[in-house]
Amino acid sequence: MNAPARVDATLLDDYERYLGTRPAHTRNAYLRDVATLKTLAGEAPLAGLSPADLRRFLATLHGRGISGRSLARMLSGWRAFFRFAVDRDRSFKDDPCGGLKAPKAQRRLPSALSPDEAVQLVAIEGDDALVLRDRALLELAYSSGLRVAELSGMNLSMLDLVSGEVRVWGKGSKERIVPVGAPARAALEAWIARRISLPVRDAEALFLSRTGRRLGPRAIQQRLAAWAVKRGLRRHVHPHMLRHSFASHLLQSSGDLRAVQELLGHASIASTQVYAHLDFQHLAKVYDEAHPRAKKGPLGKAPKSAK
């Protein structure tokens, strides 16, 4: 192994140790990103890469069919690595990612359930302990718009059923307090009363597995997908879809984008504005179905606009 290769190998080992305290999914994603970068660089030392090289790498990946959204995420991973490298290794003079942008991604609106579908999903019946747990889980997810990691990390102490509030630690360890609706409160009370029937191994966790351990994000995803099938929903349902549904239904009813931003825990209202597009889709559908001038003509075509 030549000297530049040894330097790169040492740096990559240091970077992996540096990421050791990050959540596993974040650490693995960053390591995949830098592995892709190393593959694209070939024999070239990482310290010698230029903005032109990285621009060429992005073009190569885009030509292989990688979406703009995926490339933007990968570029973020490269930036994280080069920031680390510039701080740790004098051979890195500058961050070659500076000023680079990934190809523009096509905007995709998040998929949401209709209000009827959401109610159909969460209205689970049964008195088995795990059924009560799942109903409480789904009711809380839809009632308060929580992320799957927030649901998994929820402790009993974060919940105040008297005041109807839940304290959430979201991204960046930012705290927010979110209301809990009456159906969710009732479902949570029923679950908490039966929670002690399980072999509790995590006394703090709100949602427990059959073995008494904290219910993890993957298990929550699996339970939600299984219930969607049982409840007759003909599409894949994931936890973030319930969060999207919470946001879009609330916005349709209130029109208060700023309030939805606060409830979702978005740092920027730009992240919340996507739900305004969902709301417009709802309004456009109502308009098309109800307005006399929007109805289709005898040949199945919408009337032409007056000039």
Wavefront OBJ file of the C-alpha trace (Angstrom):
o trace
v 0.000 0.000 0.000
v 1.503 3.349 -1.051
v 1.675 6.377 1.257
v -1.490 8.212 0.017
v -3.476 4.986 0.281
v -2.258 4.480 3.861
v -3.242 8.068 4.717
v -6.727 7.518 3.275
v -7.140 4.198 5.124
v -6.101 5.767 8.438
v -8.392 8.737 7.908
v -11.353 6.531 7.044
v -10.752 4.443 10.174
v -10.652 7.643 12.247
v -13.853 8.826 10.601
v -15.627 5.569 11.423
v -14.593 5.918 15.074
v -15.711 9.557 15.037
v -19.172 8.473 13.878
v -19.400 5.887 16.624
v -21.706 8.004 18.789
v -24.189 8.708 15.986
v -27.394 6.693 15.545
v -26.701 3.478 13.633
v -28.714 4.451 10.533
v -26.926 7.831 10.310
v -23.494 6.289 10.831
v -24.107 3.598 8.210
v -25.402 6.127 5.679
v -22.353 8.384 6.108
v -19.984 5.428 5.793
v -21.760 4.269 2.606
v -21.434 7.768 1.179
v -17.702 7.962 1.784
v -17.236 4.399 0.476
v -18.949 5.461 -2.758
v -16.685 8.508 -2.909
v -13.593 6.341 -2.444
v -14.744 3.957 -5.191
v -15.306 6.835 -7.608
v -11.921 8.348 -6.749
v -10.128 5.073 -7.522
v -6.375 5.448 -6.970
v -6.622 9.215 -6.509
v -5.969 10.311 -2.894
v -8.976 11.886 -1.196
v -6.911 14.935 -0.217
v -6.280 15.654 -3.899
v -9.895 15.708 -5.035
v -11.122 18.984 -6.507
v -14.607 20.458 -6.964
v -14.339 19.469 -10.637
v -13.699 15.844 -9.624
v -16.721 15.787 -7.331
v -18.863 17.430 -10.003
v -17.797 14.664 -12.387
v -18.618 12.009 -9.765
v -22.111 13.443 -9.307
v -22.631 13.445 -13.083
v -21.494 9.818 -13.243
v -23.948 8.762 -10.541
v -26.750 10.790 -12.124
v -26.038 9.025 -15.409
v -26.515 5.714 -13.629
v -30.049 6.727 -12.732
v -29.476 7.931 -9.143
v -32.154 10.524 -8.371
v -31.423 14.132 -7.526
v -32.823 13.572 -4.040
v -30.428 10.667 -3.406
v -27.496 12.623 -4.817
v -28.284 15.594 -2.568
v -28.246 13.287 0.445
v -24.967 11.708 -0.707
v -23.398 15.138 -1.251
v -24.385 15.983 2.313
v -22.506 12.866 3.443
v -19.435 13.916 1.467
v -19.548 17.360 3.050
v -19.650 15.797 6.527
v -16.569 13.722 5.700
v -14.563 16.606 4.258
v -15.403 18.850 7.210
v -13.984 16.126 9.439
v -10.930 15.677 7.182
v -10.087 19.405 7.049
v -10.193 19.554 10.867
v -8.089 16.396 11.360
v -5.607 16.256 8.475
v -3.340 19.075 7.283
v -3.152 17.561 3.795
v -6.757 18.689 3.283
v -6.537 22.402 2.531
v -10.162 23.077 1.612
v -13.512 21.342 1.387
v -13.967 20.492 -2.335
v -17.747 20.307 -1.809
v -17.990 24.062 -1.376
v -20.481 25.540 -3.843
v -21.477 22.151 -5.276
v -25.146 21.342 -5.770
v -26.762 18.069 -6.704
v -29.039 17.926 -9.768
v -32.431 19.289 -8.860
v -34.749 16.605 -7.541
v -38.291 16.329 -8.785
v -40.570 17.484 -6.005
v -42.641 14.658 -4.554
v -45.562 15.385 -2.317
v -45.822 13.116 0.723
v -48.534 10.489 0.568
v -51.325 10.902 3.103
v -54.382 8.913 4.094
v -57.813 10.421 3.717
v -59.555 11.264 7.024
v -61.835 8.235 6.580
v -58.859 5.948 5.914
v -57.030 7.287 8.982
v -60.042 6.617 11.224
v -60.501 3.184 9.656
v -56.870 2.343 10.416
v -56.644 3.479 14.033
v -60.051 2.193 15.206
v -58.691 -1.214 16.185
v -60.956 -3.403 18.313
v -59.964 -6.032 20.871
v -58.881 -6.321 24.495
v -55.656 -8.293 24.100
v -52.714 -6.390 25.641
v -50.822 -6.095 22.354
v -53.953 -4.990 20.489
v -54.481 -2.278 23.112
v -50.828 -1.284 22.707
v -51.110 -1.052 18.930
v -54.287 1.006 19.086
v -52.663 3.407 21.552
v -49.602 3.586 19.316
v -51.557 4.355 16.145
v -53.927 6.780 17.866
v -50.998 8.716 19.339
v -49.112 8.766 16.019
v -52.127 10.184 14.178
v -53.308 12.423 17.017
v -49.973 14.151 17.559
v -48.057 13.728 14.291
v -45.057 12.023 15.873
v -42.053 10.594 14.041
v -41.395 6.864 14.399
v -38.240 7.553 16.435
v -40.279 9.787 18.747
v -42.856 7.036 19.236
v -40.178 4.462 19.961
v -38.358 6.783 22.353
v -41.493 7.811 24.237
v -41.335 7.336 28.016
v -44.249 7.193 30.431
v -42.962 10.365 32.090
v -43.373 12.323 28.835
v -47.115 11.741 28.809
v -49.644 13.829 30.763
v -53.090 12.378 30.162
v -54.735 14.780 32.638
v -53.767 17.848 30.624
v -53.800 15.926 27.311
v -50.203 16.700 26.376
v -47.104 14.800 25.388
v -43.541 16.105 25.671
v -41.439 15.139 22.675
v -37.697 15.272 22.028
v -37.393 15.601 18.267
v -34.534 16.123 15.821
v -31.565 17.950 17.266
v -32.836 17.117 20.790
v -35.367 19.929 20.477
v -38.247 19.721 22.909
v -41.841 20.433 21.974
v -45.203 19.855 23.661
v -47.991 18.442 21.496
v -51.699 17.988 22.329
v -53.136 14.477 22.544
v -56.715 14.045 21.305
v -59.474 12.416 23.344
v -59.533 9.073 21.424
v -55.759 8.770 21.784
v -55.961 9.571 25.500
v -58.585 6.859 26.018
v -56.514 4.337 24.047
v -53.376 5.213 26.016
v -55.201 4.854 29.352
v -56.439 1.395 28.326
v -52.940 0.335 27.240
v -51.176 1.667 30.337
v -53.656 -0.203 32.550
v -52.729 -3.474 30.760
v -49.033 -2.700 30.279
v -48.145 -4.327 33.606
v -49.430 -7.653 32.302
v -46.262 -7.884 30.180
v -42.862 -8.829 31.646
v -41.687 -5.206 31.931
v -37.936 -5.007 31.291
v -37.836 -1.319 30.411
v -39.715 0.491 33.158
v -39.530 3.881 31.422
v -40.665 2.905 27.913
v -44.279 3.688 27.024
v -44.575 1.060 24.285
v -43.263 -2.407 25.051
v -42.720 -5.506 22.938
v -44.159 -8.896 23.828
v -40.971 -9.597 25.807
v -41.219 -6.345 27.779
v -38.509 -4.412 25.959
v -38.910 -0.996 24.334
v -40.678 -1.289 20.991
v -38.167 -0.276 18.293
v -38.796 1.761 15.114
v -38.653 -1.311 12.872
v -41.218 -3.142 14.992
v -43.508 -0.087 14.871
v -43.238 -0.016 11.078
v -44.107 -3.706 10.891
v -47.097 -3.405 13.223
v -48.501 -0.459 11.268
v -48.098 -2.229 7.915
v -49.778 -5.352 9.298
v -52.722 -3.413 10.698
v -53.176 -1.538 7.410
v -53.653 -4.890 5.679
v -56.013 -6.169 8.385
v -58.068 -2.967 8.244
v -58.520 -3.255 4.474
v -56.322 -0.402 3.265
v -55.070 -1.247 -0.194
v -51.685 0.409 -0.003
v -48.535 0.277 2.044
v -48.844 2.425 5.158
v -45.797 3.539 7.131
v -45.454 5.701 10.270
v -44.469 8.828 8.370
v -47.677 8.533 6.348
v -49.634 8.987 9.579
v -47.517 12.071 10.317
v -48.268 13.419 6.828
v -51.954 12.668 7.362
v -51.968 14.489 10.706
v -50.383 17.560 9.122
v -52.497 17.708 5.975
v -55.807 17.062 7.788
v -54.992 19.706 10.392
v -54.048 22.221 7.728
v -57.205 21.503 5.730
v -59.307 22.202 8.811
v -57.426 25.176 10.255
v -55.430 26.773 7.439
v -52.811 27.693 10.075
v -49.460 26.755 8.547
v -47.451 28.230 11.436
v -49.320 26.126 14.008
v -48.728 22.975 11.958
v -45.023 23.875 11.808
v -44.829 24.096 15.602
v -46.725 20.845 16.129
v -44.504 18.962 13.695
v -41.335 20.417 15.215
v -40.025 21.794 11.913
v -37.166 24.261 12.346
v -38.145 26.074 9.143
v -41.602 26.750 7.790
v -40.238 25.782 4.366
v -40.371 22.155 5.541
v -44.038 22.582 6.411
v -45.074 24.339 3.207
v -45.266 21.013 1.374
v -48.521 20.442 3.275
v -49.892 23.630 1.778
v -49.486 21.903 -1.592
v -51.386 18.909 -0.251
v -54.091 21.260 0.945
v -54.282 22.872 -2.502
v -54.658 19.430 -4.064
v -57.638 18.844 -1.781
v -59.152 22.218 -2.709
v -58.551 21.641 -6.415
v -60.300 18.279 -6.221
v -63.314 19.842 -4.495
v -63.352 22.625 -7.109
v -63.162 20.181 -10.018
v -65.995 18.083 -8.611
v -68.286 20.896 -7.521
v -67.795 24.008 -9.652
v -70.090 24.114 -12.710
v -67.405 25.670 -14.908
v -64.867 22.996 -13.943
v -67.009 20.053 -14.949
v -65.961 18.161 -18.041
v -67.855 18.619 -21.287
v -69.691 15.983 -23.328
v -66.464 14.714 -24.903
v -64.806 14.229 -21.542
v -62.660 17.351 -21.862
v -62.609 20.330 -19.536
v -64.119 23.489 -21.077
v -61.589 25.860 -22.657
v -60.843 29.046 -20.798
v -62.517 32.173 -22.127
v -60.164 34.467 -24.004
l 1 2 3 4 5 6 7 8 9 10 11 12 13 14 15 16 17 18 19 20 21 22 23 24 25 26 27 28 29 30 31 32 33 34 35 36 37 38 39 40 41 42 43 44 45 46 47 48 49 50 51 52 53 54 55 56 57 58 59 60 61 62 63 64 65 66 67 68 69 70 71 72 73 74 75 76 77 78 79 80 81 82 83 84 85 86 87 88 89 90 91 92 93 94 95 96 97 98 99 100 101 102 103 104 105 106 107 108 109 110 111 112 113 114 115 116 117 118 119 120 121 122 123 124 125 126 127 128 129 130 131 132 133 134 135 136 137 138 139 140 141 142 143 144 145 146 147 148 149 150 151 152 153 154 155 156 157 158 159 160 161 162 163 164 165 166 167 168 169 170 171 172 173 174 175 176 177 178 179 180 181 182 183 184 185 186 187 188 189 190 191 192 193 194 195 196 197 198 199 200 201 202 203 204 205 206 207 208 209 210 211 212 213 214 215 216 217 218 219 220 221 222 223 224 225 226 227 228 229 230 231 232 233 234 235 236 237 238 239 240 241 242 243 244 245 246 247 248 249 250 251 252 253 254 255 256 257 258 259 260 261 262 263 264 265 266 267 268 269 270 271 272 273 274 275 276 277 278 279 280 281 282 283 284 285 286 287 288 289 290 291 292 293 294 295 296 297 298 299 300 301 302 303 304 305 306 307
